[in-house]
């Protein structure tokens, strides 16, 4: 059975947007044209791929089965085209990269700058997200490379290298906080303070809770929960709460004197970073070029 790239693109657009109207805009075509392409694909496959209702379109059971294969086919078509361009010396393509926040503040920008200097026609699509979201994006073929701390083994994902880059989670407070001027700050004292933390169940929060429990102490009061790193930092700078983030995320505030790092050995957590890819399929040439840049920035990251 053969598949038409235009019809596959129409199908995936409807899956992603939930409606023919929005999908038509994404694919730069009229609604009747897109609807016709979907109907032709359903007739070709002999099954209904969508349930039509007043608020949009949702996948049928057959559509759910077909969706990952449609994404894979579109991805491989794109990679084949870019590989042929590379044979002809046309250096183009897109690095679809996902990374946790600490890496996007230091390692990724430096590697990206070197890549674009070496191949100016390449483009970089960067997704900054927590580890769980990045894993989902990698397995769904929305990104091709992922930079994150060590993750559990997964049959559809492989660790291909270790980045020469690491960071340390550190307790910090505003320079106006009483603890910033205290000389006897220890674990017991900081745990009596109010904290700003990411939501319960998130990876950083789980790591923090595990360290506190390991020390034998009770968990502190989390007065503010915030998913945004910027919001967490702002709450510390402008309020009497403590924070706990990787050093690269608060480096500028340390430099300008608005926050102070607190040395609490029990709450210091070192992390190493790795690059992951899907265990099946070819790695795009643009992604391989990006990997070549990582060792070059290791010493300066």
FIVOPA-68084 format. One record per residue (C-alpha): residue number from 1; x, y, z; residue in three letters. Coordinates in Angstrom, 1 decimal, m for minus. Layout:
<recs>
(NUM; (X; Y; Z); "Ala")
...
</recs>
This chain:
<recs>
(1; (0.0; 0.0; 0.0); "Unk")
(2; (1.3; 3.4; m0.9); "Unk")
(3; (0.8; 6.7; 1.0); "Unk")
(4; (0.7; 10.2; m0.3); "Unk")
(5; (2.7; 12.7; 1.7); "Unk")
(6; (0.1; 15.5; 1.3); "Unk")
(7; (m2.7; 13.2; 2.6); "Unk")
(8; (m0.5; 12.1; 5.5); "Unk")
(9; (0.2; 15.7; 6.4); "Unk")
(10; (m3.5; 16.5; 6.3); "Unk")
(11; (m4.3; 13.6; 8.6); "Unk")
(12; (m1.6; 14.5; 11.1); "Unk")
(13; (m2.7; 18.1; 11.1); "Unk")
(14; (m6.2; 17.2; 12.0); "Unk")
(15; (m4.9; 14.9; 14.8); "Unk")
(16; (m2.8; 17.7; 16.2); "Unk")
(17; (m5.4; 20.5; 15.9); "Unk")
(18; (m8.6; 18.6; 16.4); "Unk")
(19; (m10.5; 20.3; 13.6); "Unk")
(20; (m10.5; 20.5; 9.8); "Unk")
(21; (m10.5; 24.3; 9.9); "Unk")
(22; (m7.4; 24.7; 12.1); "Unk")
(23; (m5.7; 21.9; 10.1); "Unk")
(24; (m6.4; 23.6; 6.8); "Unk")
(25; (m4.7; 26.8; 8.1); "Unk")
(26; (m1.6; 24.8; 9.3); "Unk")
(27; (m1.3; 23.1; 5.9); "Unk")
(28; (m2.1; 26.2; 3.9); "Unk")
(29; (m5.1; 24.7; 2.0); "Unk")
(30; (m8.8; 25.2; 1.9); "Unk")
(31; (m11.1; 23.2; 4.3); "Unk")
(32; (m12.9; 21.4; 1.4); "Unk")
(33; (m9.5; 20.3; 0.0); "Unk")
(34; (m8.3; 19.0; 3.3); "Unk")
(35; (m11.6; 17.2; 4.0); "Unk")
(36; (m11.4; 15.6; 0.6); "Unk")
(37; (m7.9; 14.3; 1.3); "Unk")
(38; (m9.0; 12.8; 4.6); "Unk")
(39; (m12.0; 11.1; 2.9); "Unk")
(40; (m9.7; 9.7; 0.1); "Unk")
(41; (m7.4; 8.3; 2.7); "Unk")
(42; (m10.2; 6.7; 4.6); "Unk")
(43; (m11.5; 5.1; 1.4); "Unk")
(44; (m8.1; 3.9; 0.6); "Unk")
(45; (m7.6; 2.3; 4.0); "Unk")
(46; (m11.2; 1.0; 4.2); "Unk")
(47; (m11.8; 2.4; 7.7); "Unk")
(48; (m13.0; 5.6; 9.4); "Unk")
(49; (m10.1; 7.5; 10.9); "Unk")
(50; (m12.1; 10.2; 12.6); "Unk")
(51; (m15.4; 10.7; 14.4); "Unk")
(52; (m17.0; 13.9; 13.3); "Unk")
(53; (m18.9; 16.0; 15.8); "Unk")
(54; (m20.0; 19.6; 16.2); "Unk")
(55; (m16.9; 20.6; 18.2); "Unk")
(56; (m14.3; 19.0; 15.9); "Unk")
(57; (m12.9; 15.6; 15.1); "Unk")
(58; (m11.5; 12.9; 17.3); "Unk")
(59; (m9.7; 9.7; 16.3); "Unk")
(60; (m11.5; 6.4; 16.0); "Unk")
(61; (m9.9; 3.2; 17.3); "Unk")
(62; (m8.5; 2.7; 13.8); "Unk")
(63; (m7.2; 6.3; 13.7); "Unk")
(64; (m5.4; 5.8; 17.0); "Unk")
(65; (m3.6; 2.7; 15.6); "Unk")
(66; (m2.7; 4.5; 12.3); "Unk")
(67; (m1.6; 7.9; 13.9); "Unk")
(68; (2.0; 6.8; 15.0); "Unk")
(69; (2.6; 5.1; 11.7); "Unk")
(70; (1.5; 8.3; 9.8); "Unk")
(71; (4.0; 10.4; 11.9); "Unk")
(72; (6.7; 7.9; 11.2); "Unk")
(73; (6.1; 7.8; 7.5); "Unk")
(74; (6.1; 11.6; 7.3); "Unk")
(75; (9.3; 11.8; 9.3); "Unk")
(76; (11.1; 9.3; 7.1); "Unk")
(77; (9.9; 11.1; 3.9); "Unk")
(78; (11.4; 14.3; 5.2); "Unk")
(79; (14.6; 12.7; 6.2); "Unk")
(80; (15.0; 11.0; 2.8); "Unk")
(81; (14.6; 14.4; 1.2); "Unk")
(82; (17.2; 16.0; 3.4); "Unk")
(83; (19.6; 13.1; 2.9); "Unk")
(84; (19.3; 13.5; m0.9); "Unk")
(85; (20.0; 17.2; m0.5); "Unk")
(86; (23.1; 16.4; 1.5); "Unk")
(87; (24.4; 14.2; m1.3); "Unk")
(88; (24.1; 17.2; m3.6); "Unk")
(89; (25.9; 19.4; m1.1); "Unk")
(90; (22.9; 21.3; 0.1); "Unk")
(91; (23.5; 21.9; 3.8); "Unk")
(92; (20.0; 22.3; 5.2); "Unk")
(93; (17.6; 20.7; 7.6); "Unk")
(94; (16.3; 21.2; 11.1); "Unk")
(95; (17.8; 20.0; 14.4); "Unk")
(96; (14.8; 19.1; 16.5); "Unk")
(97; (16.2; 19.2; 20.0); "Unk")
(98; (14.7; 18.9; 23.4); "Unk")
(99; (16.5; 19.8; 26.6); "Unk")
(100; (15.9; 20.5; 30.3); "Unk")
(101; (16.2; 24.1; 31.4); "Unk")
(102; (19.7; 23.9; 32.8); "Unk")
(103; (21.1; 22.7; 29.5); "Unk")
(104; (19.2; 25.3; 27.5); "Unk")
(105; (20.8; 28.1; 29.6); "Unk")
(106; (24.4; 27.0; 28.9); "Unk")
(107; (25.3; 24.0; 26.8); "Unk")
(108; (22.7; 24.3; 24.0); "Unk")
(109; (23.2; 27.9; 23.1); "Unk")
(110; (27.0; 27.4; 22.7); "Unk")
(111; (26.6; 24.3; 20.6); "Unk")
(112; (23.9; 26.0; 18.5); "Unk")
(113; (26.1; 29.0; 17.8); "Unk")
(114; (28.9; 26.7; 16.6); "Unk")
(115; (26.6; 24.7; 14.5); "Unk")
(116; (25.1; 27.7; 12.7); "Unk")
(117; (28.6; 29.2; 12.1); "Unk")
(118; (29.6; 25.9; 10.4); "Unk")
(119; (26.3; 25.4; 8.5); "Unk")
(120; (24.3; 28.6; 8.3); "Unk")
(121; (21.5; 27.0; 6.3); "Unk")
(122; (20.6; 24.6; 9.2); "Unk")
(123; (17.8; 25.5; 11.6); "Unk")
(124; (17.2; 24.6; 15.2); "Unk")
(125; (13.8; 23.8; 16.8); "Unk")
(126; (14.3; 23.8; 20.5); "Unk")
(127; (11.9; 22.4; 23.1); "Unk")
(128; (12.6; 23.3; 26.7); "Unk")
(129; (10.6; 21.1; 29.0); "Unk")
(130; (10.8; 18.7; 32.1); "Unk")
(131; (12.2; 15.2; 31.6); "Unk")
(132; (8.9; 13.5; 31.3); "Unk")
(133; (7.6; 15.8; 28.6); "Unk")
(134; (10.8; 15.5; 26.6); "Unk")
(135; (10.6; 11.7; 26.8); "Unk")
(136; (7.1; 11.8; 25.4); "Unk")
(137; (8.2; 14.2; 22.6); "Unk")
(138; (11.1; 12.0; 21.6); "Unk")
(139; (9.0; 8.8; 21.5); "Unk")
(140; (6.3; 10.7; 19.5); "Unk")
(141; (9.0; 11.8; 16.9); "Unk")
(142; (8.4; 15.5; 17.8); "Unk")
(143; (12.1; 15.8; 18.6); "Unk")
(144; (15.1; 13.8; 17.5); "Unk")
(145; (17.6; 14.4; 20.3); "Unk")
(146; (17.1; 14.9; 24.0); "Unk")
(147; (19.5; 16.3; 26.6); "Unk")
(148; (18.6; 15.4; 30.1); "Unk")
(149; (19.9; 13.8; 33.3); "Unk")
(150; (20.2; 10.0; 33.4); "Unk")
(151; (16.8; 8.4; 32.8); "Unk")
(152; (15.6; 4.8; 33.4); "Unk")
(153; (16.2; 2.4; 30.6); "Unk")
(154; (13.5; 2.4; 27.9); "Unk")
(155; (13.2; m0.1; 25.0); "Unk")
(156; (12.4; 2.6; 22.5); "Unk")
(157; (15.1; 5.1; 23.6); "Unk")
(158; (18.9; 4.8; 23.8); "Unk")
(159; (21.5; 6.9; 25.5); "Unk")
(160; (24.2; 7.8; 22.9); "Unk")
(161; (26.7; 10.0; 24.7); "Unk")
(162; (27.4; 11.8; 27.9); "Unk")
(163; (27.7; 15.6; 27.8); "Unk")
(164; (30.8; 17.1; 29.3); "Unk")
(165; (28.5; 19.3; 31.4); "Unk")
(166; (27.0; 19.0; 34.8); "Unk")
(167; (25.2; 21.1; 37.4); "Unk")
(168; (24.4; 21.2; 41.1); "Unk")
(169; (21.0; 21.8; 42.7); "Unk")
(170; (21.6; 24.5; 45.4); "Unk")
(171; (19.5; 26.1; 48.1); "Unk")
(172; (19.3; 29.9; 47.6); "Unk")
(173; (17.6; 32.9; 49.2); "Unk")
(174; (17.2; 36.6; 48.6); "Unk")
(175; (20.2; 38.8; 49.7); "Unk")
(176; (17.6; 40.6; 51.9); "Unk")
(177; (16.6; 37.3; 53.7); "Unk")
(178; (17.8; 37.0; 57.3); "Unk")
(179; (19.6; 33.8; 56.4); "Unk")
(180; (21.7; 35.6; 53.9); "Unk")
(181; (23.5; 37.3; 56.8); "Unk")
(182; (23.5; 34.4; 59.2); "Unk")
(183; (26.7; 32.6; 60.0); "Unk")
(184; (25.2; 29.3; 61.3); "Unk")
(185; (22.9; 28.2; 58.5); "Unk")
(186; (22.3; 24.4; 58.5); "Unk")
(187; (19.8; 21.9; 57.3); "Unk")
(188; (17.6; 22.1; 60.3); "Unk")
(189; (17.3; 25.8; 60.1); "Unk")
(190; (16.5; 26.1; 56.4); "Unk")
(191; (13.8; 23.4; 56.7); "Unk")
(192; (12.0; 25.7; 59.2); "Unk")
(193; (11.6; 28.3; 56.5); "Unk")
(194; (8.9; 28.6; 53.8); "Unk")
(195; (9.8; 27.4; 50.3); "Unk")
(196; (8.9; 27.9; 46.7); "Unk")
(197; (9.0; 24.7; 44.7); "Unk")
(198; (7.7; 23.1; 41.6); "Unk")
(199; (4.5; 21.0; 42.0); "Unk")
(200; (4.4; 17.8; 43.9); "Unk")
(201; (5.2; 14.8; 41.6); "Unk")
(202; (7.5; 16.8; 39.3); "Unk")
(203; (11.1; 15.4; 39.0); "Unk")
(204; (12.8; 18.3; 40.9); "Unk")
(205; (10.3; 18.2; 43.7); "Unk")
(206; (10.6; 14.4; 44.0); "Unk")
(207; (14.4; 14.7; 44.1); "Unk")
(208; (14.3; 17.3; 46.8); "Unk")
(209; (11.8; 15.3; 49.0); "Unk")
(210; (14.0; 12.3; 48.7); "Unk")
(211; (17.1; 14.2; 50.0); "Unk")
(212; (15.1; 15.6; 52.9); "Unk")
(213; (13.7; 12.2; 53.9); "Unk")
(214; (17.2; 10.7; 53.6); "Unk")
(215; (18.5; 13.2; 56.1); "Unk")
(216; (15.8; 12.0; 58.6); "Unk")
(217; (14.1; 15.4; 58.7); "Unk")
(218; (10.5; 16.4; 58.0); "Unk")
(219; (9.6; 18.0; 54.7); "Unk")
(220; (9.4; 21.9; 54.9); "Unk")
(221; (6.4; 24.0; 54.2); "Unk")
(222; (6.0; 24.7; 50.5); "Unk")
(223; (4.2; 28.1; 50.6); "Unk")
(224; (4.3; 28.6; 46.9); "Unk")
(225; (4.2; 26.1; 44.0); "Unk")
(226; (5.2; 27.3; 40.6); "Unk")
(227; (6.0; 25.4; 37.4); "Unk")
(228; (8.0; 28.3; 35.9); "Unk")
(229; (11.7; 28.7; 36.8); "Unk")
(230; (11.4; 32.4; 36.4); "Unk")
(231; (8.4; 32.5; 38.8); "Unk")
(232; (10.4; 30.5; 41.4); "Unk")
(233; (13.3; 32.9; 41.2); "Unk")
(234; (11.1; 36.0; 41.3); "Unk")
(235; (9.4; 34.6; 44.4); "Unk")
(236; (12.7; 34.2; 46.2); "Unk")
(237; (14.0; 37.6; 45.1); "Unk")
(238; (10.9; 39.5; 46.2); "Unk")
(239; (9.8; 37.4; 49.2); "Unk")
(240; (10.9; 35.6; 52.2); "Unk")
(241; (11.0; 32.1; 50.8); "Unk")
(242; (13.8; 29.7; 49.9); "Unk")
(243; (14.3; 28.1; 46.5); "Unk")
(244; (16.2; 25.0; 45.2); "Unk")
(245; (17.3; 25.0; 41.6); "Unk")
(246; (20.3; 24.0; 39.4); "Unk")
(247; (23.1; 26.7; 39.5); "Unk")
(248; (22.9; 27.5; 35.8); "Unk")
(249; (19.3; 28.7; 36.3); "Unk")
(250; (20.2; 31.3; 38.9); "Unk")
(251; (23.7; 32.3; 37.8); "Unk")
(252; (22.7; 35.7; 36.6); "Unk")
(253; (20.9; 36.6; 39.8); "Unk")
(254; (23.9; 35.4; 41.8); "Unk")
(255; (26.1; 37.6; 39.6); "Unk")
(256; (24.0; 40.7; 40.1); "Unk")
(257; (23.7; 40.2; 43.8); "Unk")
(258; (20.0; 39.7; 44.2); "Unk")
(259; (20.2; 36.1; 45.6); "Unk")
(260; (22.7; 34.2; 47.7); "Unk")
(261; (23.6; 30.6; 47.6); "Unk")
(262; (23.3; 28.7; 50.9); "Unk")
(263; (25.7; 25.8; 51.5); "Unk")
(264; (23.6; 22.9; 52.8); "Unk")
(265; (25.5; 19.7; 52.0); "Unk")
(266; (22.5; 17.5; 52.6); "Unk")
(267; (20.5; 19.4; 49.9); "Unk")
(268; (23.3; 19.6; 47.3); "Unk")
(269; (22.6; 17.4; 44.3); "Unk")
(270; (25.0; 16.9; 41.4); "Unk")
(271; (23.7; 15.9; 38.0); "Unk")
(272; (25.3; 14.7; 34.9); "Unk")
(273; (23.7; 15.1; 31.5); "Unk")
(274; (23.3; 12.7; 28.5); "Unk")
(275; (22.1; 12.8; 25.0); "Unk")
(276; (19.2; 10.4; 24.0); "Unk")
(277; (17.7; 9.4; 20.7); "Unk")
(278; (15.1; 6.9; 19.6); "Unk")
(279; (16.4; 3.3; 19.4); "Unk")
(280; (14.9; 2.8; 15.9); "Unk")
(281; (15.2; 4.7; 12.7); "Unk")
(282; (17.9; 6.9; 11.2); "Unk")
(283; (19.3; 9.9; 13.0); "Unk")
(284; (18.8; 13.0; 10.7); "Unk")
(285; (22.0; 14.5; 9.3); "Unk")
(286; (21.2; 17.9; 11.0); "Unk")
(287; (21.0; 16.1; 14.4); "Unk")
(288; (24.4; 14.4; 13.7); "Unk")
(289; (25.9; 17.7; 12.9); "Unk")
(290; (24.6; 19.1; 16.2); "Unk")
(291; (26.2; 16.2; 18.1); "Unk")
(292; (29.5; 17.0; 16.5); "Unk")
(293; (29.4; 20.5; 18.2); "Unk")
(294; (28.8; 19.2; 21.7); "Unk")
(295; (32.4; 18.1; 22.5); "Unk")
(296; (33.7; 21.4; 21.2); "Unk")
(297; (31.7; 23.4; 23.8); "Unk")
(298; (32.3; 21.0; 26.7); "Unk")
(299; (35.2; 22.9; 28.1); "Unk")
(300; (33.5; 26.2; 28.1); "Unk")
(301; (29.9; 25.2; 29.1); "Unk")
</recs>
